[in-house]
Amino acid sequence: MWAFSGFVAAAVSRLLPFGRDERWMAEAAIALVTALLLGLVATFLDFGGWNELDWRAGLFTGLGALGAIGIRRAANSK
């Protein structure tokens, strides 16, 4: 669930034109790593985890991955 939400965040970010460049693999890697780290945080906060799929964990990781991509784009904007 966590990796899937990271990949969905990377795909959605490609649709948003602000700050988009040709390095989509970097954004996909950032989204995946962020989603997995936030998935661990969701486990520690006890919503979603290793044993169960929870929509709250998917939403948390997906929005966090989109936020990380947004921070990267804002930092690289001129």
N, CA, C and O atoms as a Tripos MOL2 file, in Angstrom:
@<TRIPOS>MOLECULE
protein
  312   311    78     0     0
PROTEIN
NO_CHARGES

@<TRIPOS>ATOM
      1 N           0.8210   -1.1800    0.0000 N.3       1 MET1
      2 CA          0.0000    0.0000    0.0000 C.3       1 MET1
      3 C           0.8730    1.2550    0.0000 C.2       1 MET1
      4 O           0.5850    2.2220   -0.7050 O.2       1 MET1
      5 N           1.9410    1.2270    0.7980 N.am      2 TRP2
      6 CA          2.7810    2.4100    0.8990 C.3       2 TRP2
      7 C           3.4900    2.6890   -0.4250 C.2       2 TRP2
      8 O           3.4960    3.8240   -0.9000 O.2       2 TRP2
      9 N           4.0760    1.6750   -1.0090 N.am      3 ALA3
     10 CA          4.7780    1.8590   -2.2790 C.3       3 ALA3
     11 C           3.8020    2.2560   -3.3770 C.2       3 ALA3
     12 O           4.1270    3.0930   -4.2200 O.2       3 ALA3
     13 N           2.6270    1.6750   -3.3790 N.am      4 PHE4
     14 CA          1.6210    2.0230   -4.3770 C.3       4 PHE4
     15 C           1.2260    3.4920   -4.2580 C.2       4 PHE4
     16 O           1.0990    4.1820   -5.2700 O.2       4 PHE4
     17 N           1.0320    3.9750   -3.0350 N.am      5 SER5
     18 CA          0.6660    5.3800   -2.8700 C.3       5 SER5
     19 C           1.8200    6.2890   -3.2900 C.2       5 SER5
     20 O           1.5790    7.3910   -3.7840 O.2       5 SER5
     21 N           3.0560    5.8590   -3.1070 N.am      6 GLY6
     22 CA          4.2040    6.6300   -3.5880 C.3       6 GLY6
     23 C           4.2460    6.6950   -5.1040 C.2       6 GLY6
     24 O           4.5380    7.7440   -5.6780 O.2       6 GLY6
     25 N           3.9540    5.5730   -5.7550 N.am      7 PHE7
     26 CA          3.9320    5.5700   -7.2190 C.3       7 PHE7
     27 C           2.7680    6.4020   -7.7580 C.2       7 PHE7
     28 O           2.9070    7.0740   -8.7800 O.2       7 PHE7
     29 N           1.6370    6.3610   -7.0850 N.am      8 VAL8
     30 CA          0.5000    7.1950   -7.5000 C.3       8 VAL8
     31 C           0.8520    8.6700   -7.3380 C.2       8 VAL8
     32 O           0.5160    9.4830   -8.1990 O.2       8 VAL8
     33 N           1.5220    9.0220   -6.2510 N.am      9 ALA9
     34 CA          1.9420   10.4080   -6.0420 C.3       9 ALA9
     35 C           2.9070   10.8530   -7.1290 C.2       9 ALA9
     36 O           2.8230   11.9860   -7.6030 O.2       9 ALA9
     37 N           3.8150    9.9850   -7.5280 N.am     10 ALA10
     38 CA          4.7570   10.3230   -8.6050 C.3      10 ALA10
     39 C           4.0210   10.5100   -9.9220 C.2      10 ALA10
     40 O           4.3510   11.4120  -10.6940 O.2      10 ALA10
     41 N           3.0320    9.6720  -10.1870 N.am     11 ALA11
     42 CA          2.2630    9.7960  -11.4310 C.3      11 ALA11
     43 C           1.4240   11.0720  -11.4350 C.2      11 ALA11
     44 O           1.3410   11.7530  -12.4570 O.2      11 ALA11
     45 N           0.8070   11.3980  -10.3100 N.am     12 VAL12
     46 CA          0.0080   12.6180  -10.2210 C.3      12 VAL12
     47 C           0.8940   13.8460  -10.3570 C.2      12 VAL12
     48 O           0.4930   14.8340  -10.9720 O.2      12 VAL12
     49 N           2.0810   13.7960   -9.7950 N.am     13 SER13
     50 CA          2.9730   14.9520   -9.8670 C.3      13 SER13
     51 C           3.4210   15.2380  -11.2990 C.2      13 SER13
     52 O           3.7500   16.3780  -11.6280 O.2      13 SER13
     53 N           3.4340   14.2200  -12.1460 N.am     14 ARG14
     54 CA          3.7970   14.4510  -13.5450 C.3      14 ARG14
     55 C           2.7060   15.2230  -14.2850 C.2      14 ARG14
     56 O           2.9710   15.8160  -15.3310 O.2      14 ARG14
     57 N           1.4910   15.2230  -13.7570 N.am     15 LEU15
     58 CA          0.4010   15.9680  -14.3790 C.3      15 LEU15
     59 C           0.4220   17.4430  -14.0000 C.2      15 LEU15
     60 O          -0.1600   18.2670  -14.7050 O.2      15 LEU15
     61 N           1.0820   17.7890  -12.9030 N.am     16 LEU16
     62 CA          1.1420   19.1700  -12.4340 C.3      16 LEU16
     63 C           2.3110   19.8860  -13.0970 C.2      16 LEU16
     64 O           3.4550   19.4520  -12.9570 O.2      16 LEU16
     65 N           2.0460   20.9760  -13.8170 N.am     17 PRO17
     66 CA          3.1130   21.5840  -14.6100 C.3      17 PRO17
     67 C           4.1110   22.4340  -13.8310 C.2      17 PRO17
     68 O           5.2350   22.6080  -14.3020 O.2      17 PRO17
     69 N           3.7620   22.9700  -12.6640 N.am     18 PHE18
     70 CA          4.6670   23.8720  -11.9570 C.3      18 PHE18
     71 C           5.9570   23.1630  -11.5620 C.2      18 PHE18
     72 O           5.9330   22.1690  -10.8350 O.2      18 PHE18
     73 N           7.0770   23.6780  -12.0430 N.am     19 GLY19
     74 CA          8.3780   23.1570  -11.6570 C.3      19 GLY19
     75 C           8.7540   21.8180  -12.2530 C.2      19 GLY19
     76 O           9.7830   21.2490  -11.8920 O.2      19 GLY19
     77 N           7.9420   21.3050  -13.1570 N.am     20 ARG20
     78 CA          8.2230   19.9910  -13.7360 C.3      20 ARG20
     79 C           9.4160   20.0850  -14.6730 C.2      20 ARG20
     80 O           9.5210   21.0210  -15.4670 O.2      20 ARG20
     81 N          10.3030   19.1260  -14.5780 N.am     21 ASP21
     82 CA         11.4360   19.0370  -15.4950 C.3      21 ASP21
     83 C          11.5080   17.6340  -16.0760 C.2      21 ASP21
     84 O          10.5810   16.8400  -15.9120 O.2      21 ASP21
     85 N          12.5760   17.3360  -16.7370 N.am     22 GLU22
     86 CA         12.6970   16.0440  -17.4250 C.3      22 GLU22
     87 C          13.1640   14.9120  -16.5150 C.2      22 GLU22
     88 O          13.1650   13.7550  -16.9370 O.2      22 GLU22
     89 N          13.5590   15.2110  -15.2840 N.am     23 ARG23
     90 CA         14.1000   14.1770  -14.3980 C.3      23 ARG23
     91 C          12.9900   13.5310  -13.5820 C.2      23 ARG23
     92 O          12.8790   13.7650  -12.3790 O.2      23 ARG23
     93 N          12.1810   12.7310  -14.2300 N.am     24 TRP24
     94 CA         11.0500   12.1070  -13.5520 C.3      24 TRP24
     95 C          11.4840   10.9540  -12.6490 C.2      24 TRP24
     96 O          10.7810   10.6200  -11.6960 O.2      24 TRP24
     97 N          12.6210   10.3510  -12.9360 N.am     25 MET25
     98 CA         13.0960    9.2500  -12.0950 C.3      25 MET25
     99 C          13.4730    9.7430  -10.6980 C.2      25 MET25
    100 O          13.2620    9.0390   -9.7110 O.2      25 MET25
    101 N          14.0270   10.9470  -10.6160 N.am     26 ALA26
    102 CA         14.3730   11.5080   -9.3060 C.3      26 ALA26
    103 C          13.1070   11.7420   -8.4890 C.2      26 ALA26
    104 O          13.0750   11.4580   -7.2910 O.2      26 ALA26
    105 N          12.0680   12.2570   -9.1320 N.am     27 GLU27
    106 CA         10.8060   12.4730   -8.4210 C.3      27 GLU27
    107 C          10.1720   11.1510   -7.9970 C.2      27 GLU27
    108 O           9.6080   11.0570   -6.9070 O.2      27 GLU27
    109 N          10.2590   10.1460   -8.8370 N.am     28 ALA28
    110 CA          9.7100    8.8370   -8.4840 C.3      28 ALA28
    111 C          10.4710    8.2390   -7.2990 C.2      28 ALA28
    112 O           9.8640    7.6410   -6.4110 O.2      28 ALA28
    113 N          11.7810    8.3950   -7.2820 N.am     29 ALA29
    114 CA         12.5820    7.8790   -6.1750 C.3      29 ALA29
    115 C          12.2630    8.6220   -4.8800 C.2      29 ALA29
    116 O          12.1440    8.0070   -3.8200 O.2      29 ALA29
    117 N          12.1230    9.9440   -4.9660 N.am     30 ILE30
    118 CA         11.7730   10.7370   -3.7820 C.3      30 ILE30
    119 C          10.4080   10.3120   -3.2620 C.2      30 ILE30
    120 O          10.2270   10.1460   -2.0550 O.2      30 ILE30
    121 N           9.4510   10.1350   -4.1590 N.am     31 ALA31
    122 CA          8.1020    9.7420   -3.7450 C.3      31 ALA31
    123 C           8.1040    8.3640   -3.0910 C.2      31 ALA31
    124 O           7.4450    8.1620   -2.0700 O.2      31 ALA31
    125 N           8.8290    7.4300   -3.6640 N.am     32 LEU32
    126 CA          8.8610    6.0710   -3.1190 C.3      32 LEU32
    127 C           9.5320    6.0270   -1.7510 C.2      32 LEU32
    128 O           9.0130    5.4080   -0.8230 O.2      32 LEU32
    129 N          10.6710    6.6750   -1.6250 N.am     33 VAL33
    130 CA         11.3850    6.6740   -0.3420 C.3      33 VAL33
    131 C          10.5670    7.3830    0.7300 C.2      33 VAL33
    132 O          10.4730    6.9050    1.8600 O.2      33 VAL33
    133 N           9.9770    8.5210    0.3770 N.am     34 THR34
    134 CA          9.1580    9.2560    1.3440 C.3      34 THR34
    135 C           7.9500    8.4330    1.7660 C.2      34 THR34
    136 O           7.6120    8.3900    2.9490 O.2      34 THR34
    137 N           7.2950    7.7810    0.8110 N.am     35 ALA35
    138 CA          6.1220    6.9650    1.1470 C.3      35 ALA35
    139 C           6.4910    5.8110    2.0720 C.2      35 ALA35
    140 O           5.7450    5.5020    3.0010 O.2      35 ALA35
    141 N           7.6170    5.1800    1.8330 N.am     36 LEU36
    142 CA          8.0290    4.0710    2.6960 C.3      36 LEU36
    143 C           8.3950    4.5550    4.0990 C.2      36 LEU36
    144 O           8.0580    3.9050    5.0890 O.2      36 LEU36
    145 N           9.0830    5.6930    4.1850 N.am     37 LEU37
    146 CA          9.4120    6.2260    5.5090 C.3      37 LEU37
    147 C           8.1580    6.6570    6.2620 C.2      37 LEU37
    148 O           8.0360    6.4110    7.4620 O.2      37 LEU37
    149 N           7.2310    7.2970    5.5640 N.am     38 LEU38
    150 CA          5.9910    7.7050    6.2220 C.3      38 LEU38
    151 C           5.1120    6.5000    6.5490 C.2      38 LEU38
    152 O           4.3010    6.5640    7.4730 O.2      38 LEU38
    153 N           5.2580    5.4190    5.8140 N.am     39 GLY39
    154 CA          4.5610    4.1850    6.1600 C.3      39 GLY39
    155 C           5.0460    3.6330    7.4870 C.2      39 GLY39
    156 O           4.2580    3.1200    8.2820 O.2      39 GLY39
    157 N           6.3420    3.7390    7.7240 N.am     40 LEU40
    158 CA          6.8690    3.3260    9.0280 C.3      40 LEU40
    159 C           6.3550    4.2340   10.1370 C.2      40 LEU40
    160 O           6.0450    3.7680   11.2330 O.2      40 LEU40
    161 N           6.2650    5.5290    9.8530 N.am     41 VAL41
    162 CA          5.7110    6.4600   10.8380 C.3      41 VAL41
    163 C           4.2480    6.1130   11.1200 C.2      41 VAL41
    164 O           3.8040    6.1520   12.2680 O.2      41 VAL41
    165 N           3.5080    5.7740   10.0690 N.am     42 ALA42
    166 CA          2.1040    5.3840   10.2510 C.3      42 ALA42
    167 C           1.9960    4.1290   11.1070 C.2      42 ALA42
    168 O           1.0600    3.9920   11.8940 O.2      42 ALA42
    169 N           2.9440    3.2200   10.9580 N.am     43 THR43
    170 CA          2.9410    2.0160   11.7920 C.3      43 THR43
    171 C           3.1680    2.3810   13.2490 C.2      43 THR43
    172 O           2.4940    1.8610   14.1390 O.2      43 THR43
    173 N           4.1110    3.2680   13.4890 N.am     44 PHE44
    174 CA          4.3780    3.6830   14.8690 C.3      44 PHE44
    175 C           3.2130    4.4640   15.4620 C.2      44 PHE44
    176 O           2.9880    4.4130   16.6710 O.2      44 PHE44
    177 N           2.4690    5.1880   14.6250 N.am     45 LEU45
    178 CA          1.2960    5.9230   15.1000 C.3      45 LEU45
    179 C           0.0610    5.0290   15.1900 C.2      45 LEU45
    180 O          -1.0030    5.4750   15.6200 O.2      45 LEU45
    181 N           0.2050    3.7730   14.7860 N.am     46 ASP46
    182 CA         -0.8140    2.7420   14.9150 C.3      46 ASP46
    183 C          -2.0300    2.9520   14.0110 C.2      46 ASP46
    184 O          -3.1590    2.6770   14.4170 O.2      46 ASP46
    185 N          -1.8060    3.4340   12.7990 N.am     47 PHE47
    186 CA         -2.8600    3.3550   11.7910 C.3      47 PHE47
    187 C          -2.2230    2.8250   10.5180 C.2      47 PHE47
    188 O          -1.3670    3.4670    9.9090 O.2      47 PHE47
    189 N          -2.6550    1.6610   10.1420 N.am     48 GLY48
    190 CA         -2.0250    0.9480    9.0300 C.3      48 GLY48
    191 C          -0.7180    0.3500    9.4950 C.2      48 GLY48
    192 O          -0.1870    0.7460   10.5330 O.2      48 GLY48
    193 N          -0.2120   -0.5620    8.7700 N.am     49 GLY49
    194 CA          1.0570   -1.1490    9.1800 C.3      49 GLY49
    195 C           1.3900   -2.3650    8.3550 C.2      49 GLY49
    196 O           0.9140   -2.5330    7.2320 O.2      49 GLY49
    197 N           2.2160   -3.2060    8.9340 N.am     50 TRP50
    198 CA          2.6830   -4.3830    8.2170 C.3      50 TRP50
    199 C           1.5710   -5.3980    7.9980 C.2      50 TRP50
    200 O           1.5490   -6.0580    6.9590 O.2      50 TRP50
    201 N           0.6630   -5.5420    8.9270 N.am     51 ASN51
    202 CA         -0.3180   -6.6210    8.8830 C.3      51 ASN51
    203 C          -1.6490   -6.2420    8.2540 C.2      51 ASN51
    204 O          -2.4090   -7.1270    7.8610 O.2      51 ASN51
    205 N          -1.9470   -4.9840    8.1490 N.am     52 GLU52
    206 CA         -3.2610   -4.5890    7.6530 C.3      52 GLU52
    207 C          -3.1530   -3.4020    6.7060 C.2      52 GLU52
    208 O          -2.2760   -2.5510    6.8550 O.2      52 GLU52
    209 N          -4.0460   -3.3570    5.7380 N.am     53 LEU53
    210 CA         -4.1350   -2.2130    4.8390 C.3      53 LEU53
    211 C          -5.1380   -1.2310    5.4300 C.2      53 LEU53
    212 O          -6.2490   -1.6100    5.8010 O.2      53 LEU53
    213 N          -4.7450    0.0050    5.5130 N.am     54 ASP54
    214 CA         -5.6200    1.0220    6.0780 C.3      54 ASP54
    215 C          -5.5920    2.2350    5.1680 C.2      54 ASP54
    216 O          -4.5210    2.6870    4.7650 O.2      54 ASP54
    217 N          -6.7520    2.7600    4.8440 N.am     55 TRP55
    218 CA         -6.8330    3.8940    3.9310 C.3      55 TRP55
    219 C          -6.1500    5.1200    4.5200 C.2      55 TRP55
    220 O          -5.6420    5.9590    3.7760 O.2      55 TRP55
    221 N          -6.1280    5.2370    5.8480 N.am     56 ARG56
    222 CA         -5.4730    6.3880    6.4760 C.3      56 ARG56
    223 C          -3.9740    6.3770    6.2210 C.2      56 ARG56
    224 O          -3.3780    7.4260    5.9780 O.2      56 ARG56
    225 N          -3.3590    5.2000    6.2750 N.am     57 ALA57
    226 CA         -1.9300    5.0940    6.0080 C.3      57 ALA57
    227 C          -1.6440    5.3980    4.5390 C.2      57 ALA57
    228 O          -0.6570    6.0640    4.2290 O.2      57 ALA57
    229 N          -2.4890    4.9200    3.6410 N.am     58 GLY58
    230 CA         -2.3150    5.2230    2.2240 C.3      58 GLY58
    231 C          -2.4370    6.7060    1.9260 C.2      58 GLY58
    232 O          -1.6650    7.2550    1.1400 O.2      58 GLY58
    233 N          -3.4010    7.3470    2.5490 N.am     59 LEU59
    234 CA         -3.5810    8.7860    2.3680 C.3      59 LEU59
    235 C          -2.4100    9.5560    2.9680 C.2      59 LEU59
    236 O          -1.9110   10.5050    2.3630 O.2      59 LEU59
    237 N          -1.9800    9.1540    4.1350 N.am     60 PHE60
    238 CA         -0.8540    9.7970    4.8180 C.3      60 PHE60
    239 C           0.4170    9.6990    3.9780 C.2      60 PHE60
    240 O           1.1240   10.6910    3.8010 O.2      60 PHE60
    241 N           0.7070    8.5060    3.4620 N.am     61 THR61
    242 CA          1.9340    8.3290    2.6890 C.3      61 THR61
    243 C           1.8470    8.9970    1.3190 C.2      61 THR61
    244 O           2.8310    9.5570    0.8370 O.2      61 THR61
    245 N           0.6800    8.9380    0.6950 N.am     62 GLY62
    246 CA          0.5210    9.5720   -0.6190 C.3      62 GLY62
    247 C           0.6390   11.0830   -0.5570 C.2      62 GLY62
    248 O           1.3280   11.6930   -1.3750 O.2      62 GLY62
    249 N          -0.0320   11.6890    0.4160 N.am     63 LEU63
    250 CA          0.0580   13.1430    0.5500 C.3      63 LEU63
    251 C           1.4480   13.5830    1.0020 C.2      63 LEU63
    252 O           1.9320   14.6400    0.5980 O.2      63 LEU63
    253 N           2.0810   12.7790    1.8290 N.am     64 GLY64
    254 CA          3.4500   13.0900    2.2300 C.3      64 GLY64
    255 C           4.4170   13.0210    1.0590 C.2      64 GLY64
    256 O           5.3280   13.8420    0.9540 O.2      64 GLY64
    257 N           4.2250   12.0520    0.1840 N.am     65 ALA65
    258 CA          5.0800   11.9350   -1.0010 C.3      65 ALA65
    259 C           4.8480   13.1060   -1.9440 C.2      65 ALA65
    260 O           5.7990   13.6390   -2.5170 O.2      65 ALA65
    261 N           3.5920   13.5120   -2.1080 N.am     66 LEU66
    262 CA          3.3180   14.6990   -2.9270 C.3      66 LEU66
    263 C           3.9520   15.9400   -2.3150 C.2      66 LEU66
    264 O           4.4670   16.7950   -3.0360 O.2      66 LEU66
    265 N           3.9170   16.0440   -1.0080 N.am     67 GLY67
    266 CA          4.5560   17.1730   -0.3310 C.3      67 GLY67
    267 C           6.0620   17.1920   -0.5370 C.2      67 GLY67
    268 O           6.6480   18.2560   -0.7400 O.2      67 GLY67
    269 N           6.6900   16.0280   -0.4860 N.am     68 ALA68
    270 CA          8.1350   15.9520   -0.7040 C.3      68 ALA68
    271 C           8.4980   16.3570   -2.1290 C.2      68 ALA68
    272 O           9.5030   17.0330   -2.3490 O.2      68 ALA68
    273 N           7.6850   15.9460   -3.0900 N.am     69 ILE69
    274 CA          7.9330   16.3410   -4.4770 C.3      69 ILE69
    275 C           7.7240   17.8520   -4.6280 C.2      69 ILE69
    276 O           8.4780   18.5180   -5.3380 O.2      69 ILE69
    277 N           6.7110   18.3830   -3.9680 N.am     70 GLY70
    278 CA          6.4700   19.8200   -4.0130 C.3      70 GLY70
    279 C           7.6230   20.6140   -3.4070 C.2      70 GLY70
    280 O           7.9990   21.6630   -3.9290 O.2      70 GLY70
    281 N           8.1830   20.1180   -2.3100 N.am     71 ILE71
    282 CA          9.3450   20.7880   -1.7010 C.3      71 ILE71
    283 C          10.5290   20.7650   -2.6490 C.2      71 ILE71
    284 O          11.2380   21.7620   -2.7880 O.2      71 ILE71
    285 N          10.7460   19.6260   -3.3020 N.am     72 ARG72
    286 CA         11.8500   19.5260   -4.2630 C.3      72 ARG72
    287 C          11.6580   20.4980   -5.4220 C.2      72 ARG72
    288 O          12.6020   21.1720   -5.8360 O.2      72 ARG72
    289 N          10.4500   20.5680   -5.9380 N.am     73 ARG73
    290 CA         10.1840   21.4700   -7.0570 C.3      73 ARG73
    291 C          10.3270   22.9300   -6.6400 C.2      73 ARG73
    292 O          10.8570   23.7410   -7.3980 O.2      73 ARG73
    293 N           9.8650   23.2640   -5.4560 N.am     74 ALA74
    294 CA          9.9920   24.6460   -4.9780 C.3      74 ALA74
    295 C          11.4500   25.0120   -4.7520 C.2      74 ALA74
    296 O          11.8520   26.1430   -5.0230 O.2      74 ALA74
    297 N          12.2410   24.0760   -4.2630 N.am     75 ALA75
    298 CA         13.6580   24.3450   -4.0390 C.3      75 ALA75
    299 C          14.4090   24.5120   -5.3510 C.2      75 ALA75
    300 O          15.3920   25.2500   -5.4120 O.2      75 ALA75
    301 N          13.9580   23.8320   -6.4060 N.am     76 ASN76
    302 CA         14.6370   23.9120   -7.6960 C.3      76 ASN76
    303 C          14.0760   25.0020   -8.5930 C.2      76 ASN76
    304 O          14.6220   25.2360   -9.6720 O.2      76 ASN76
    305 N          13.0050   25.6770   -8.1890 N.am     77 SER77
    306 CA         12.4420   26.7240   -9.0490 C.3      77 SER77
    307 C          13.3270   27.9500   -9.0340 C.2      77 SER77
    308 O          14.0660   28.2000   -8.0810 O.2      77 SER77
    309 N          13.2360   28.6910  -10.0920 N.am     78 LYS78
    310 CA         14.1130   29.8690  -10.2330 C.3      78 LYS78
    311 C          13.4020   31.1300   -9.9210 C.2      78 LYS78
    312 O          13.9950   32.2060   -9.9910 O.2      78 LYS78
@<TRIPOS>BOND
     1     1     2 1
     2     2     3 1
     3     3     4 2
     4     3     5 am
     5     5     6 1
     6     6     7 1
     7     7     8 2
     8     7     9 am
     9     9    10 1
    10    10    11 1
    11    11    12 2
    12    11    13 am
    13    13    14 1
    14    14    15 1
    15    15    16 2
    16    15    17 am
    17    17    18 1
    18    18    19 1
    19    19    20 2
    20    19    21 am
    21    21    22 1
    22    22    23 1
    23    23    24 2
    24    23    25 am
    25    25    26 1
    26    26    27 1
    27    27    28 2
    28    27    29 am
    29    29    30 1
    30    30    31 1
    31    31    32 2
    32    31    33 am
    33    33    34 1
    34    34    35 1
    35    35    36 2
    36    35    37 am
    37    37    38 1
    38    38    39 1
    39    39    40 2
    40    39    41 am
    41    41    42 1
    42    42    43 1
    43    43    44 2
    44    43    45 am
    45    45    46 1
    46    46    47 1
    47    47    48 2
    48    47    49 am
    49    49    50 1
    50    50    51 1
    51    51    52 2
    52    51    53 am
    53    53    54 1
    54    54    55 1
    55    55    56 2
    56    55    57 am
    57    57    58 1
    58    58    59 1
    59    59    60 2
    60    59    61 am
    61    61    62 1
    62    62    63 1
    63    63    64 2
    64    63    65 am
    65    65    66 1
    66    66    67 1
    67    67    68 2
    68    67    69 am
    69    69    70 1
    70    70    71 1
    71    71    72 2
    72    71    73 am
    73    73    74 1
    74    74    75 1
    75    75    76 2
    76    75    77 am
    77    77    78 1
    78    78    79 1
    79    79    80 2
    80    79    81 am
    81    81    82 1
    82    82    83 1
    83    83    84 2
    84    83    85 am
    85    85    86 1
    86    86    87 1
    87    87    88 2
    88    87    89 am
    89    89    90 1
    90    90    91 1
    91    91    92 2
    92    91    93 am
    93    93    94 1
    94    94    95 1
    95    95    96 2
    96    95    97 am
    97    97    98 1
    98    98    99 1
    99    99   100 2
   100    99   101 am
   101   101   102 1
   102   102   103 1
   103   103   104 2
   104   103   105 am
   105   105   106 1
   106   106   107 1
   107   107   108 2
   108   107   109 am
   109   109   110 1
   110   110   111 1
   111   111   112 2
   112   111   113 am
   113   113   114 1
   114   114   115 1
   115   115   116 2
   116   115   117 am
   117   117   118 1
   118   118   119 1
   119   119   120 2
   120   119   121 am
   121   121   122 1
   122   122   123 1
   123   123   124 2
   124   123   125 am
   125   125   126 1
   126   126   127 1
   127   127   128 2
   128   127   129 am
   129   129   130 1
   130   130   131 1
   131   131   132 2
   132   131   133 am
   133   133   134 1
   134   134   135 1
   135   135   136 2
   136   135   137 am
   137   137   138 1
   138   138   139 1
   139   139   140 2
   140   139   141 am
   141   141   142 1
   142   142   143 1
   143   143   144 2
   144   143   145 am
   145   145   146 1
   146   146   147 1
   147   147   148 2
   148   147   149 am
   149   149   150 1
   150   150   151 1
   151   151   152 2
   152   151   153 am
   153   153   154 1
   154   154   155 1
   155   155   156 2
   156   155   157 am
   157   157   158 1
   158   158   159 1
   159   159   160 2
   160   159   161 am
   161   161   162 1
   162   162   163 1
   163   163   164 2
   164   163   165 am
   165   165   166 1
   166   166   167 1
   167   167   168 2
   168   167   169 am
   169   169   170 1
   170   170   171 1
   171   171   172 2
   172   171   173 am
   173   173   174 1
   174   174   175 1
   175   175   176 2
   176   175   177 am
   177   177   178 1
   178   178   179 1
   179   179   180 2
   180   179   181 am
   181   181   182 1
   182   182   183 1
   183   183   184 2
   184   183   185 am
   185   185   186 1
   186   186   187 1
   187   187   188 2
   188   187   189 am
   189   189   190 1
   190   190   191 1
   191   191   192 2
   192   191   193 am
   193   193   194 1
   194   194   195 1
   195   195   196 2
   196   195   197 am
   197   197   198 1
   198   198   199 1
   199   199   200 2
   200   199   201 am
   201   201   202 1
   202   202   203 1
   203   203   204 2
   204   203   205 am
   205   205   206 1
   206   206   207 1
   207   207   208 2
   208   207   209 am
   209   209   210 1
   210   210   211 1
   211   211   212 2
   212   211   213 am
   213   213   214 1
   214   214   215 1
   215   215   216 2
   216   215   217 am
   217   217   218 1
   218   218   219 1
   219   219   220 2
   220   219   221 am
   221   221   222 1
   222   222   223 1
   223   223   224 2
   224   223   225 am
   225   225   226 1
   226   226   227 1
   227   227   228 2
   228   227   229 am
   229   229   230 1
   230   230   231 1
   231   231   232 2
   232   231   233 am
   233   233   234 1
   234   234   235 1
   235   235   236 2
   236   235   237 am
   237   237   238 1
   238   238   239 1
   239   239   240 2
   240   239   241 am
   241   241   242 1
   242   242   243 1
   243   243   244 2
   244   243   245 am
   245   245   246 1
   246   246   247 1
   247   247   248 2
   248   247   249 am
   249   249   250 1
   250   250   251 1
   251   251   252 2
   252   251   253 am
   253   253   254 1
   254   254   255 1
   255   255   256 2
   256   255   257 am
   257   257   258 1
   258   258   259 1
   259   259   260 2
   260   259   261 am
   261   261   262 1
   262   262   263 1
   263   263   264 2
   264   263   265 am
   265   265   266 1
   266   266   267 1
   267   267   268 2
   268   267   269 am
   269   269   270 1
   270   270   271 1
   271   271   272 2
   272   271   273 am
   273   273   274 1
   274   274   275 1
   275   275   276 2
   276   275   277 am
   277   277   278 1
   278   278   279 1
   279   279   280 2
   280   279   281 am
   281   281   282 1
   282   282   283 1
   283   283   284 2
   284   283   285 am
   285   285   286 1
   286   286   287 1
   287   287   288 2
   288   287   289 am
   289   289   290 1
   290   290   291 1
   291   291   292 2
   292   291   293 am
   293   293   294 1
   294   294   295 1
   295   295   296 2
   296   295   297 am
   297   297   298 1
   298   298   299 1
   299   299   300 2
   300   299   301 am
   301   301   302 1
   302   302   303 1
   303   303   304 2
   304   303   305 am
   305   305   306 1
   306   306   307 1
   307   307   308 2
   308   307   309 am
   309   309   310 1
   310   310   311 1
   311   311   312 2
@<TRIPOS>SUBSTRUCTURE
     1 MET1         2 RESIDUE 1 A MET
     2 TRP2         6 RESIDUE 1 A TRP
     3 ALA3        10 RESIDUE 1 A ALA
     4 PHE4        14 RESIDUE 1 A PHE
     5 SER5        18 RESIDUE 1 A SER
     6 GLY6        22 RESIDUE 1 A GLY
     7 PHE7        26 RESIDUE 1 A PHE
     8 VAL8        30 RESIDUE 1 A VAL
     9 ALA9        34 RESIDUE 1 A ALA
    10 ALA10       38 RESIDUE 1 A ALA
    11 ALA11       42 RESIDUE 1 A ALA
    12 VAL12       46 RESIDUE 1 A VAL
    13 SER13       50 RESIDUE 1 A SER
    14 ARG14       54 RESIDUE 1 A ARG
    15 LEU15       58 RESIDUE 1 A LEU
    16 LEU16       62 RESIDUE 1 A LEU
    17 PRO17       66 RESIDUE 1 A PRO
    18 PHE18       70 RESIDUE 1 A PHE
    19 GLY19       74 RESIDUE 1 A GLY
    20 ARG20       78 RESIDUE 1 A ARG
    21 ASP21       82 RESIDUE 1 A ASP
    22 GLU22       86 RESIDUE 1 A GLU
    23 ARG23       90 RESIDUE 1 A ARG
    24 TRP24       94 RESIDUE 1 A TRP
    25 MET25       98 RESIDUE 1 A MET
    26 ALA26      102 RESIDUE 1 A ALA
    27 GLU27      106 RESIDUE 1 A GLU
    28 ALA28      110 RESIDUE 1 A ALA
    29 ALA29      114 RESIDUE 1 A ALA
    30 ILE30      118 RESIDUE 1 A ILE
    31 ALA31      122 RESIDUE 1 A ALA
    32 LEU32      126 RESIDUE 1 A LEU
    33 VAL33      130 RESIDUE 1 A VAL
    34 THR34      134 RESIDUE 1 A THR
    35 ALA35      138 RESIDUE 1 A ALA
    36 LEU36      142 RESIDUE 1 A LEU
    37 LEU37      146 RESIDUE 1 A LEU
    38 LEU38      150 RESIDUE 1 A LEU
    39 GLY39      154 RESIDUE 1 A GLY
    40 LEU40      158 RESIDUE 1 A LEU
    41 VAL41      162 RESIDUE 1 A VAL
    42 ALA42      166 RESIDUE 1 A ALA
    43 THR43      170 RESIDUE 1 A THR
    44 PHE44      174 RESIDUE 1 A PHE
    45 LEU45      178 RESIDUE 1 A LEU
    46 ASP46      182 RESIDUE 1 A ASP
    47 PHE47      186 RESIDUE 1 A PHE
    48 GLY48      190 RESIDUE 1 A GLY
    49 GLY49      194 RESIDUE 1 A GLY
    50 TRP50      198 RESIDUE 1 A TRP
    51 ASN51      202 RESIDUE 1 A ASN
    52 GLU52      206 RESIDUE 1 A GLU
    53 LEU53      210 RESIDUE 1 A LEU
    54 ASP54      214 RESIDUE 1 A ASP
    55 TRP55      218 RESIDUE 1 A TRP
    56 ARG56      222 RESIDUE 1 A ARG
    57 ALA57      226 RESIDUE 1 A ALA
    58 GLY58      230 RESIDUE 1 A GLY
    59 LEU59      234 RESIDUE 1 A LEU
    60 PHE60      238 RESIDUE 1 A PHE
    61 THR61      242 RESIDUE 1 A THR
    62 GLY62      246 RESIDUE 1 A GLY
    63 LEU63      250 RESIDUE 1 A LEU
    64 GLY64      254 RESIDUE 1 A GLY
    65 ALA65      258 RESIDUE 1 A ALA
    66 LEU66      262 RESIDUE 1 A LEU
    67 GLY67      266 RESIDUE 1 A GLY
    68 ALA68      270 RESIDUE 1 A ALA
    69 ILE69      274 RESIDUE 1 A ILE
    70 GLY70      278 RESIDUE 1 A GLY
    71 ILE71      282 RESIDUE 1 A ILE
    72 ARG72      286 RESIDUE 1 A ARG
    73 ARG73      290 RESIDUE 1 A ARG
    74 ALA74      294 RESIDUE 1 A ALA
    75 ALA75      298 RESIDUE 1 A ALA
    76 ASN76      302 RESIDUE 1 A ASN
    77 SER77      306 RESIDUE 1 A SER
    78 LYS78      310 RESIDUE 1 A LYS
